[in-house]
Amino acid sequence: METLFQGSLLDWGDDIRPGPLGATVHRTPLAHGAWIDIRPAWMGGADALFHRLADSVPWHAERRQMYDHMVDVPRLLSFYAEEDTLPDPALDAAKSLLNTHYAAELGEPFRTAGLCLYRDGRDSVAWHGDRIGRGRTEDTMVAIISIGAPRSLLLRPRGGGGPTLRHDLGHGDLLVMGGSCQRTWEHAVPKTTRAMGPRISIQFRPRGVR
């Protein structure tokens, strides 16, 4: 897949692997028992990984029911169930480190990987929480690695009553949403009219959370 992508000046070389976690992770408590962790530039060689995934992942478009008609999903998708082989060894390494770091708190491993390709500023995801399955009733975690051009990820309390938070994520940044975040907060990647390069979002989830 041909992509128009300008890499980061800070992402040197092709040594594609995640860095340490531990004390490098910064946690921000949110309302209602939710929290987010952020680890900037966690995935080393993120720009090279972007190109590998853009070319090798079997991306596909989807259509979904919206009220009384079908609409195109404004991004390309690929999903890896827990029995599937991930498309790059760097993702196996990332999942292993995440499982080690969050084992005591999460109490179970991350099992699946969902990948989204945002081709330009017209691609987006609407406000939502990952509430299909156990995320509707239980605290859980979703770990997101962003590679490619930074895009804004917005968070707001479900039902209003609080500020909208913005984090510009790309070039290997890690964001983990935990606690009650999927039940009590919503997140979105909005459309933008600004010239915007492509971005890939890699989302690791436990079993039964979508």
Rosetta blueprint (number, residue, H / E / L):
1 M L
2 E L
3 T L
4 L L
5 F L
6 Q L
7 G L
8 S L
9 L L
10 L L
11 D L
12 W L
13 G L
14 D L
15 D L
16 I L
17 R E
18 P E
19 G L
20 P L
21 L L
22 G H
23 A H
24 T H
25 V L
26 H E
27 R E
28 T E
29 P E
30 L L
31 A H
32 H H
33 G H
34 A E
35 W E
36 I E
37 D E
38 I E
39 R E
40 P L
41 A L
42 W L
43 M E
44 G E
45 G L
46 A H
47 D H
48 A H
49 L H
50 F H
51 H H
52 R H
53 L H
54 A H
55 D H
56 S H
57 V L
58 P L
59 W L
60 H E
61 A L
62 E L
63 R E
64 R E
65 Q E
66 M E
67 Y L
68 D L
69 H E
70 M E
71 V E
72 D E
73 V L
74 P L
75 R L
76 L E
77 L E
78 S E
79 F E
80 Y E
81 A L
82 E L
83 E L
84 D L
85 T L
86 L L
87 P L
88 D L
89 P H
90 A H
91 L H
92 D H
93 A H
94 A H
95 K H
96 S H
97 L H
98 L H
99 N H
100 T H
101 H H
102 Y H
103 A H
104 A H
105 E H
106 L H
107 G L
108 E L
109 P L
110 F E
111 R E
112 T E
113 A E
114 G E
115 L E
116 C E
117 L E
118 Y E
119 R L
120 D L
121 G L
122 R L
123 D L
124 S L
125 V E
126 A E
127 W E
128 H E
129 G L
130 D L
131 R L
132 I L
133 G E
134 R H
135 G H
136 R H
137 T L
138 E L
139 D L
140 T L
141 M L
142 V E
143 A E
144 I E
145 I E
146 S E
147 I E
148 G E
149 A L
150 P L
151 R E
152 S E
153 L E
154 L E
155 L E
156 R E
157 P E
158 R L
159 G L
160 G L
161 G L
162 G L
163 P L
164 T L
165 L E
166 R E
167 H E
168 D E
169 L E
170 G L
171 H L
172 G L
173 D E
174 L E
175 L E
176 V E
177 M E
178 G E
179 G E
180 S L
181 C H
182 Q H
183 R H
184 T H
185 W E
186 E E
187 H E
188 A E
189 V E
190 P L
191 K L
192 T L
193 T L
194 R L
195 A L
196 M L
197 G L
198 P L
199 R E
200 I E
201 S E
202 I E
203 Q E
204 F E
205 R E
206 P E
207 R L
208 G L
209 V E
210 R L
